[in-house]
């Protein structure tokens, strides 16, 4: 084995209390922006992500998010085994779960509603944000605590992405209409103050799955405390979730009528992020979404 793999195996041995010597290493899907592979010694198997050592913060934030989700005892997430650096590379080791694409979607809807209803705590009375910044994909996600949800969404979500878009050369209507939208966010929250909920934060179709018994699993989080509608909105973006999921969620905790409009406001954040990460047609899609939103405040 190479030096990095030897040090990684030693880290797993220390974390589990049992000697681990991998007999098989296999590249797998699921790393998003990281290299991903499985390690197997014939008796135990682990899921490993790797990045250059300078990116250890991504894995620290992911481990923090998974731990926070697991602590609610509402929905299954991969257990963190260990994370750190070795031979110039950062690593995150998770339990191996045989996840498939189909299962009991209603159970996921019920579990997500339970997650969103789980008690939350914030320092100094602040209600929205998180104890650390993290990432949405490969983009930094600022999470400084705020007691005003509209200000949080304006400054630390849409405004932040629009500033990145300007740095990436996206100007014109995107910036002009975006600034106008930011100045009128109050219009989307008339009579509605979100209950602070722990969010997965990046709940698109590729970040959930099911075990063999149908039990749902969520992973690759970008957690913070915010409006539960943010998670629900993203389940309708980039692939969507089964109808049973939505029906089961609503049966546990019905949504406010205004969510039908706000979901575009919340998904705009992710489309702007994709424009900043990948370019292509995402900037034009963001412009169309802003125009759609502006139609509701004129």
Secondary structure as UniProt FT lines:
FT   HELIX           3..16
FT   STRAND          24..27
FT   TURN            32..33
FT   STRAND          35..40
FT   STRAND          45..52
FT   HELIX           53..55
FT   HELIX           56..71
FT   TURN            72..73
FT   STRAND          80..86
FT   TURN            87..88
FT   STRAND          89..95
FT   HELIX           105..117
FT   HELIX           123..125
FT   STRAND          128..129
FT   STRAND          134..136
FT   TURN            137..138
FT   STRAND          139..141
FT   HELIX           149..153
FT   HELIX           154..158
FT   HELIX           159..167
FT   TURN            168..169
FT   HELIX           173..183
FT   HELIX           185..189
FT   TURN            190..191
FT   STRAND          196..199
FT   HELIX           205..207
FT   STRAND          208..210
FT   TURN            212..213
FT   STRAND          216..218
FT   STRAND          224..227
FT   HELIX           228..234
FT   TURN            235..236
FT   TURN            238..239
FT   HELIX           243..252
FT   TURN            257..258
FT   HELIX           259..278
FT   TURN            280..281
FT   HELIX           282..294
FT   TURN            295..296
//
